[in-house]
Amino acid sequence: MNRTAVEHGLRSHVALDFQTLWRSAGVANMKHVSRRRSTERQRRPSLTSDRLQTDLPVMRLARATDIPSLVESFGHAAGKLGFPHYVISRVTRSRSSYTRQTALEMIGSHYPQEWVRHYQSRDYAATDPVHRAAFLQSAPYRWHDIIGLNKAERRLLDEAREAGLPAGISIPAHQSDGSILLFNLSGSPRSVNNASNSRLAYLISAQFHFELHRLALIPSRRAAHLLTPRQLECLTWVARGKTSAEIGEILGCSRYTVDYHIEAAMEALNIRSRTAAAVHATVQGIIKP
């Protein structure tokens, strides 16, 4: 069986599971459908199939043509589940220093801007208990279920609630290099505590992960020729989980120079996230981490 057939079968399996859960969660209102319409629908299965593919958020993810449209489709699906705010990021823990450091690479975000600025100014990535829990969990977890909170972590969650993130659920996808593709979705406590929502949030996150790899497999023969040797070096170290400061130490330049090369590589590849650019370059064989 060739790669295309395997990917098509995998996508169909994910979509089928999503359809079953989405309908059981009450999204499709079938209470008043008569037996006559049911019989008519059986006679015209193609129309029903087309309608399902149009309405289900998972199909929007499958139709994404680039990472920005994939993130937009994820946000649309999350909103349908009652999660107006979300962040998709790659979380990496540094192994080179004596003090544990957490590097955060954003792939997509729709959080209140004031909270984002406050979070970045306080360098909360290393303090965030949601990140700590991600390295200990393999299944979705609610923020209020995280145990062992210290004073700083508890204060961070309190500040997040005050900033408009009342509750949340996280879905960690552990990567082979030790990093985590982390999906954080925030909404009302009612949405977070809904069991069906948790299952569907997990499925759209898994679908996003799958489609991210699909997009990375799109042929890009000219990509390697568009990047300079320095840009390739920087992307290689990004793929290995290094921060700009760490890459600067390795290459003997400033972190600002590293950021410049990475941003230039992202522009050349037409990709908005440094993590996604590194993933794309790795899958395409442009770099070899």
C-alpha positions as CSV (number, residue, x, y, z in Angstrom):
1,M,0.0,0.0,0.0
2,N,1.5,3.4,-1.0
3,R,1.8,6.4,1.2
4,T,-1.2,8.2,-0.4
5,A,-3.5,5.3,0.3
6,V,-2.3,5.0,3.9
7,E,-2.8,8.8,4.5
8,H,-6.2,8.6,2.9
9,G,-7.2,5.7,5.1
10,L,-5.9,7.4,8.2
11,R,-7.8,10.6,7.4
12,S,-11.0,8.7,6.7
13,H,-10.7,6.8,10.1
14,V,-10.1,10.1,12.0
15,A,-13.0,11.7,10.2
16,L,-15.3,8.8,10.9
17,D,-14.5,8.9,14.6
18,F,-15.1,12.6,14.6
19,Q,-18.5,12.2,12.9
20,T,-19.7,9.7,15.4
21,L,-18.7,11.8,18.4
22,W,-19.9,15.0,16.9
23,R,-23.3,13.7,16.2
24,S,-23.6,12.0,19.6
25,A,-22.7,15.3,21.2
26,G,-25.9,16.7,19.9
27,V,-24.5,19.0,17.1
28,A,-26.8,17.5,14.5
29,N,-30.4,17.9,15.5
30,M,-32.2,14.8,14.3
31,K,-35.1,14.8,16.7
32,H,-37.8,15.8,14.2
33,V,-36.6,13.8,11.1
34,S,-39.5,11.6,9.9
35,R,-39.2,8.0,8.7
36,R,-40.0,9.1,5.2
37,R,-37.1,11.5,5.1
38,S,-34.8,8.8,6.6
39,T,-35.8,6.5,3.7
40,E,-35.3,9.3,1.2
41,R,-31.8,10.0,2.7
42,Q,-30.9,6.4,2.2
43,R,-31.7,6.6,-1.4
44,R,-29.4,9.7,-1.8
45,P,-26.3,8.9,0.3
46,S,-24.1,11.2,-1.7
47,L,-26.1,14.3,-0.6
48,T,-25.8,13.3,3.1
49,S,-22.1,12.6,2.7
50,D,-21.6,16.0,1.1
51,R,-23.5,17.7,3.8
52,L,-21.5,16.0,6.5
53,Q,-18.2,16.9,4.9
54,T,-19.4,20.6,4.6
55,D,-20.7,20.9,8.2
56,L,-18.1,19.0,10.2
57,P,-15.2,21.2,11.5
58,V,-12.8,18.3,10.9
59,M,-13.3,18.6,7.2
60,R,-12.2,22.2,7.3
61,L,-9.0,21.1,8.9
62,A,-8.6,18.5,6.1
63,R,-9.0,21.1,3.4
64,A,-6.4,23.5,4.8
65,T,-3.8,24.4,2.2
66,D,-1.2,26.0,4.5
67,I,-0.5,26.4,8.2
68,P,-2.3,29.8,8.7
69,S,-5.5,28.3,7.2
70,L,-5.0,25.2,9.3
71,V,-4.8,27.3,12.5
72,E,-7.9,29.3,11.4
73,S,-9.8,26.0,10.9
74,F,-8.8,24.8,14.3
75,G,-9.9,28.1,15.9
76,H,-13.3,27.7,14.1
77,A,-13.7,24.2,15.4
78,A,-12.7,25.2,19.0
79,G,-15.2,28.0,18.9
80,K,-17.9,25.6,18.0
81,L,-17.1,23.6,21.1
82,G,-17.3,26.7,23.4
83,F,-13.6,27.5,23.5
84,P,-13.2,31.1,22.1
85,H,-9.5,31.2,23.2
86,Y,-6.7,28.8,22.2
87,V,-3.0,28.5,21.8
88,I,-1.1,25.9,19.8
89,S,2.6,25.8,20.7
90,R,5.7,23.7,20.8
91,V,7.1,23.4,24.3
92,T,10.7,22.3,24.8
93,R,12.7,21.9,28.0
94,S,16.4,22.8,27.7
95,R,18.8,20.0,28.5
96,S,22.0,22.1,28.3
97,S,21.8,24.2,31.5
98,Y,21.8,23.5,35.1
99,T,18.6,25.3,35.7
100,R,15.6,23.9,33.8
101,Q,14.4,26.3,31.1
102,T,11.3,26.1,29.0
103,A,11.2,27.3,25.5
104,L,7.9,28.2,23.9
105,E,7.4,28.4,20.1
106,M,4.0,29.7,19.0
107,I,2.3,28.0,16.0
108,G,-1.1,29.7,16.5
109,S,-2.7,31.8,19.2
110,H,-6.0,33.5,20.0
111,Y,-5.6,34.8,23.6
112,P,-6.5,38.2,25.0
113,Q,-3.7,40.5,23.8
114,E,-3.3,42.1,27.3
115,W,-2.7,38.7,28.8
116,V,-0.2,37.7,26.1
117,R,1.8,40.9,26.7
118,H,1.7,40.3,30.5
119,Y,2.6,36.6,30.1
120,Q,5.6,37.5,27.9
121,S,6.8,40.4,30.1
122,R,6.8,38.1,33.2
123,D,8.4,35.2,31.3
124,Y,5.7,32.9,32.5
125,A,6.5,30.1,30.1
126,A,8.8,28.5,32.7
127,T,6.3,29.1,35.6
128,D,3.2,27.9,33.8
129,P,1.8,24.8,35.5
130,V,0.1,23.9,32.2
131,H,3.5,23.3,30.7
132,R,4.7,21.3,33.7
133,A,1.7,19.0,33.6
134,A,2.2,18.5,29.8
135,F,5.4,16.6,30.4
136,L,3.7,14.4,32.9
137,Q,0.4,13.7,31.1
138,S,-0.3,11.9,27.9
139,A,-4.1,12.4,27.9
140,P,-6.1,15.7,28.0
141,Y,-6.2,17.4,31.4
142,R,-8.2,20.3,32.8
143,W,-6.2,23.2,34.3
144,H,-8.1,23.0,37.7
145,D,-7.1,19.3,38.0
146,I,-3.4,20.0,38.0
147,I,-2.0,18.9,41.4
148,G,1.0,20.2,43.4
149,L,0.6,23.8,42.5
150,N,3.1,26.1,44.2
151,K,2.4,29.7,45.1
152,A,3.7,31.1,41.8
153,E,1.8,28.7,39.7
154,R,-1.4,29.4,41.6
155,R,-1.0,33.1,41.1
156,L,-0.4,32.6,37.4
157,L,-3.7,30.7,37.0
158,D,-5.5,33.4,39.1
159,E,-4.2,36.1,36.9
160,A,-5.2,34.2,33.8
161,R,-8.8,34.0,35.1
162,E,-8.8,37.7,35.7
163,A,-7.6,38.3,32.2
164,G,-10.5,36.4,30.6
165,L,-9.4,32.8,30.7
166,P,-11.8,31.4,33.3
167,A,-11.0,27.7,32.7
168,G,-9.1,25.5,30.3
169,I,-8.2,22.1,28.9
170,S,-4.9,21.0,27.5
171,I,-4.0,18.3,25.0
172,P,-0.3,17.3,24.8
173,A,1.1,15.5,21.8
174,H,4.5,14.2,22.7
175,Q,7.1,14.3,19.9
176,S,10.0,12.0,19.2
177,D,12.6,14.7,19.9
178,G,11.2,15.2,23.5
179,S,9.2,18.3,22.8
180,I,5.5,18.6,23.1
181,L,3.0,20.0,20.6
182,L,0.5,21.5,23.1
183,F,-3.0,22.5,22.5
184,N,-4.5,24.9,25.1
185,L,-8.2,25.7,24.9
186,S,-10.0,28.1,27.2
187,G,-13.7,28.8,27.8
188,S,-16.3,28.7,30.5
189,P,-16.1,26.1,33.2
190,R,-19.3,24.5,31.7
191,S,-17.5,23.9,28.4
192,V,-14.4,22.6,30.0
193,N,-16.3,20.2,32.3
194,N,-18.4,18.8,29.4
195,A,-17.1,15.3,28.7
196,S,-18.2,15.4,25.0
197,N,-16.3,18.6,24.5
198,S,-13.1,17.0,26.0
199,R,-13.3,14.1,23.5
200,L,-14.0,16.4,20.6
201,A,-11.2,18.8,21.6
202,Y,-8.8,15.8,21.6
203,L,-10.0,14.8,18.1
204,I,-9.6,18.2,16.5
205,S,-6.1,18.4,18.1
206,A,-5.2,15.0,16.7
207,Q,-6.5,16.1,13.4
208,F,-4.5,19.3,13.5
209,H,-1.4,17.2,14.3
210,F,-2.1,14.9,11.3
211,E,-2.8,17.8,8.9
212,L,0.4,19.6,10.0
213,H,2.4,16.6,8.9
214,R,0.4,16.4,5.7
215,L,1.2,20.0,4.9
216,A,4.9,19.4,5.6
217,L,4.9,16.6,3.0
218,I,3.8,19.0,0.2
219,P,6.6,18.9,-2.3
220,S,8.9,22.0,-2.2
221,R,11.9,21.3,-4.5
222,R,13.0,24.9,-4.6
223,A,13.0,25.4,-0.8
224,A,16.5,24.2,-0.2
225,H,17.8,26.6,-2.8
226,L,15.9,29.5,-1.2
227,L,17.8,29.2,2.1
228,T,21.3,30.4,2.9
229,P,23.7,28.0,4.7
230,R,23.3,30.2,7.9
231,Q,19.5,29.9,7.7
232,L,19.8,26.2,7.3
233,E,22.0,26.0,10.4
234,C,19.7,28.0,12.5
235,L,16.6,25.9,11.4
236,T,18.5,22.7,12.2
237,W,19.1,23.9,15.8
238,V,15.5,25.0,16.1
239,A,14.5,21.5,15.1
240,R,16.7,20.2,17.9
241,G,14.8,22.3,20.4
242,K,17.3,25.1,21.0
243,T,16.3,28.6,21.8
244,S,17.7,31.6,19.9
245,A,20.1,32.4,22.8
246,E,21.4,28.9,22.8
247,I,21.8,28.8,19.0
248,G,23.7,32.1,19.3
249,E,26.2,30.5,21.7
250,I,26.7,27.5,19.4
251,L,27.2,29.6,16.3
252,G,29.1,32.4,17.9
253,C,26.6,35.2,17.2
254,S,23.9,37.2,19.0
255,R,20.4,35.9,19.6
256,Y,19.2,38.8,17.4
257,T,21.3,37.6,14.5
258,V,19.8,34.1,15.0
259,D,16.3,35.6,15.0
260,Y,17.1,37.5,11.8
261,H,18.2,34.3,10.0
262,I,15.2,32.3,11.2
263,E,12.7,35.0,10.2
264,A,14.3,35.2,6.8
265,A,14.0,31.4,6.4
266,M,10.3,31.6,7.5
267,E,9.7,34.2,4.9
268,A,11.4,32.2,2.2
269,L,9.4,29.1,3.0
270,N,6.2,31.2,3.4
271,I,5.6,29.8,6.9
272,R,4.8,32.0,9.9
273,S,6.1,29.9,12.7
274,R,9.7,28.9,13.3
275,T,8.6,25.6,14.7
276,A,6.5,24.8,11.6
277,A,9.4,25.9,9.4
278,A,11.7,23.5,11.2
279,V,9.2,20.7,10.9
280,H,8.7,21.4,7.2
281,A,12.4,21.5,6.5
282,T,13.0,18.3,8.4
283,V,10.3,16.3,6.6
284,Q,11.4,17.7,3.2
285,G,14.9,16.5,3.9
286,I,16.2,20.1,3.7
287,I,17.8,19.8,7.1
288,K,18.8,16.7,9.1
289,P,18.4,17.3,12.9
